[in-house]
Amino acid sequence: MKLISWNVNGIRSCLNKGFLSFASSSDADIIAIQETKAKEEDVDIVLPGYERYFYSAEKKGYSGTAIFTRIKPISVTYGLDDDEYNHEGRVITLEYDDFYFVCVYVPNSQENLKRIDFRLGFDEAFRAHLVSLKKKKGVIATGDFNVAKEPIDLKNPKPNEGHAGYSIEERESFRKTLSEGFIDTFRYFYPDKEGEYSWWSYMFHAREKNAGWRIDYFIVSDDMKEKLQDAAILKDVYGSDHAPVSLILK
C-alpha cells in the first residue's frame, strides 16, 4: 500500500503547477493534502478511481485539508472532540477495516509564538484523538505537523531555537505524542540521515540551497511496525513550498 501526504500551500495554485499529473502518476492508494485554502466546490479536481473528502476552514482562503482515496472507508469524521479546534478544517479521519487514517494540518505558532497556546491546546486535543483511536485498531497519521523534532530535522537549528516550529514547547509536545506509542516512520528507516527536509522558505533561494525543515510526517501506532516497508521525502516534486512525503506498507 502506498500513501502520500502533501502540504500544497493552496490547492488552486498547485493545480496549476502539476498536482493532477503528480497525483495520477503516483499510484498512491491514499493521498492526503493540507493547506488547501479552498472549499471543495471552488476547485475542479478529477482523479478517476478516487473518492474525495474535503474539510475546509470557515475563514475563506485559509487552512483546510482533504483526502483522496481509492479504498472506500467504513466511516469519515471531521475535526476533534474539542470544538474550539474545529473551525479551521484541520483534521480528517477515515476508518478502514484494519486501521484509521488521519490527515492533519497542525496550527503554526506564528511569529513571536503569538499563537503558541492555541497550538499546544490543539496538540493536546489531537493527541487524545490519536490515543482514543489507537485503543481500537492501528493508526496512521500524516500531514504538516509544523515542528522540526530534532536538530537533524532542520538546516539551522541554533538560530531557530525558540522560533515557531522549533520552540522547546512544540518539540516536547510532539515528542509526547510519539511517546504514546507512535513511530516517526522516516526516522525509523533513516535515523541518522542528514539534509532531509520537506519544507523550504520561498526566500533566499532556500530550496536551491537545501536550507529546509522536516515538518511533514507519517507517524504510525507501534502495533503497525511490522507492516512498515519504506518512507521517503519526494524532494524532486515541485508545486508548493513543501515536498510530498510517502509511506509504503506491506
C-alpha positions in Angstrom: 0.0 0.0 0.0 1.3 3.4 -1.0 0.4 6.5 0.9 1.3 10.2 0.1 0.9 13.4 2.1 1.5 16.9 0.7 1.0 20.4 2.0 0.1 22.0 -1.3 0.0 25.6 0.0 -3.2 26.4 -1.9 -4.7 23.6 -4.0 -5.8 26.1 -6.7 -2.2 27.2 -7.1 -0.9 23.7 -7.0 -3.3 22.5 -9.7 -1.6 25.0 -12.0 1.8 23.5 -11.1 1.2 19.9 -11.9 -0.8 18.5 -8.9 -3.1 16.3 -11.1 -0.2 14.9 -13.1 1.7 14.0 -9.9 -1.4 12.5 -8.2 -2.4 10.5 -11.2 1.1 9.1 -11.8 1.9 8.5 -8.1 -0.2 5.2 -8.0 -1.0 6.0 -4.4 -3.8 4.3 -2.6 -4.4 7.4 -0.4 -3.3 11.0 -1.0 -3.7 13.4 1.9 -3.3 17.1 1.4 -3.1 20.1 3.7 -3.4 23.9 3.4 -6.0 23.6 0.6 -7.1 27.2 1.1 -10.3 26.4 -0.7 -13.7 24.8 -0.4 -14.5 21.6 -2.4 -16.9 23.5 -4.7 -14.2 26.0 -5.5 -11.9 23.6 -7.3 -12.2 21.3 -10.3 -10.3 18.2 -9.4 -10.9 15.0 -11.4 -9.0 11.9 -10.2 -10.6 8.8 -11.7 -10.9 6.0 -9.2 -10.6 8.1 -6.1 -13.2 9.2 -3.6 -12.5 12.6 -2.1 -13.2 14.2 1.3 -12.7 17.9 2.0 -12.7 19.8 5.3 -12.4 23.5 4.8 -11.9 26.3 7.2 -14.7 28.7 7.9 -12.3 31.6 7.1 -12.1 31.9 3.3 -8.8 31.0 1.7 -7.3 29.6 4.9 -6.0 26.3 6.1 -8.1 23.2 5.1 -7.4 19.5 4.5 -8.5 16.9 2.0 -8.1 13.2 1.3 -8.3 11.3 -2.0 -8.7 7.5 -1.5 -9.0 4.5 -3.8 -10.2 2.4 -0.9 -13.7 3.2 0.3 -13.6 3.9 4.1 -16.0 2.5 6.6 -16.6 5.9 8.0 -15.4 9.5 7.8 -15.2 12.0 10.7 -14.1 15.7 10.6 -12.4 17.6 13.4 -11.7 16.8 17.1 -13.8 16.3 20.2 -13.0 19.8 21.4 -15.0 22.2 19.1 -12.5 25.0 19.8 -10.3 23.4 17.2 -12.9 22.6 14.6 -13.2 25.9 12.7 -10.1 25.7 10.5 -10.6 22.4 8.7 -7.5 20.7 10.3 -8.3 17.0 10.9 -10.0 14.3 8.8 -10.2 10.7 10.0 -11.0 7.8 7.7 -11.8 4.4 9.2 -10.8 1.2 7.3 -11.1 -2.4 8.3 -7.6 -2.6 9.8 -6.6 0.9 10.6 -7.5 4.6 10.9 -6.0 7.1 8.5 -5.8 10.6 9.9 -4.8 13.7 7.9 -3.8 16.7 10.0 -2.6 20.3 9.4 -1.3 21.4 12.8 -1.5 25.2 13.5 1.5 27.3 13.1 2.6 29.1 16.3 3.3 32.2 14.2 5.9 35.0 14.8 6.9 35.5 18.4 4.9 32.4 19.2 1.8 34.5 19.5 -0.4 31.5 18.8 1.5 29.0 20.9 -1.3 28.5 23.4 -3.8 27.6 20.7 -1.2 25.4 19.0 -0.4 23.4 22.2 -4.1 23.1 23.0 -4.6 21.7 19.5 -1.7 19.3 20.1 -3.3 18.0 23.3 -6.7 17.5 21.7 -5.2 15.8 18.7 -3.0 13.6 20.9 -6.2 12.5 22.8 -7.8 11.7 19.4 -5.0 9.5 18.3 -4.8 7.7 21.6 -8.5 7.0 21.5 -8.3 5.6 18.0 -5.2 3.5 18.9 -7.3 1.6 21.5 -9.5 0.3 18.7 -7.1 -0.5 15.9 -3.9 0.6 14.2 -3.4 4.3 13.4 -1.7 6.1 10.5 -1.5 9.9 11.0 0.1 12.2 8.4 0.4 15.8 7.5 2.1 19.1 8.2 2.9 18.9 12.0 4.6 22.3 11.9 7.5 21.1 14.0 11.1 20.0 13.4 11.6 17.4 16.2 15.4 17.3 16.5 18.4 19.4 15.4 18.9 17.0 12.5 15.5 18.0 11.2 16.4 21.5 10.1 19.4 23.1 8.4 20.0 25.8 11.0 18.8 24.7 14.4 20.8 27.2 16.6 19.4 30.4 15.0 15.9 29.0 15.0 15.9 28.0 18.7 12.7 29.3 20.2 11.1 30.2 16.9 7.8 28.8 15.6 8.3 25.2 14.6 11.4 24.8 16.7 10.4 26.0 20.2 11.0 23.8 23.2 7.3 23.7 23.8 6.4 22.4 20.4 9.2 19.8 20.3 8.2 18.5 23.7 4.6 18.3 22.7 5.4 16.3 19.6 7.7 14.0 21.5 4.9 13.5 24.0 2.6 12.4 21.2 5.2 9.9 19.9 5.7 8.6 23.5 2.0 7.5 23.5 3.1 4.6 21.2 3.7 6.2 17.8 6.6 5.9 15.4 8.2 8.7 13.2 8.4 6.4 10.2 11.1 8.4 8.3 13.4 8.3 11.2 12.5 4.6 11.8 14.2 3.9 8.4 16.7 6.7 8.3 17.6 7.6 11.9 20.9 9.5 11.1 20.3 10.7 7.6 21.0 14.4 7.3 19.8 17.1 4.9 16.4 15.5 4.5 13.8 18.3 4.6 10.2 18.7 3.5 9.7 22.5 3.6 11.8 25.4 2.4 11.1 29.1 2.7 10.4 30.9 -0.6 13.1 33.4 0.4 16.9 33.4 -0.1 16.8 30.5 -2.6 16.3 28.2 0.4 15.2 25.2 -1.6 18.0 25.6 -4.1 20.5 25.6 -1.1 18.5 22.9 0.7 18.2 25.1 3.8 15.0 23.5 4.9 13.0 21.9 7.7 11.4 18.4 8.1 8.0 19.2 9.4 5.8 16.8 7.3 5.4 13.3 8.8 3.9 9.9 8.6 3.5 8.6 12.2 2.0 5.2 12.9 1.0 3.3 16.0 3.6 0.9 17.2 1.3 -2.1 16.5 1.8 -1.4 12.8 5.6 -1.5 12.9 5.8 -4.9 11.2 3.9 -3.5 8.2 6.4 -0.7 7.5 8.3 -1.1 4.3 9.7 2.3 3.4 9.3 6.1 3.9 10.5 8.9 1.7 10.5 12.7 1.1 9.8 13.3 -2.6 12.1 16.3 -2.9 12.0 16.3 -6.7 8.3 17.1 -6.8 7.6 20.8 -7.1 4.4 22.9 -6.9 4.5 24.0 -3.3 7.0 25.2 -0.7 6.6 21.7 0.7 7.6 18.4 -0.8 5.3 15.4 -0.6 6.2 12.6 1.8 5.3 9.0 1.3 4.9 5.7 3.2 4.9 2.2 1.9 3.2 -0.5 3.9 3.5 -4.3 3.3 
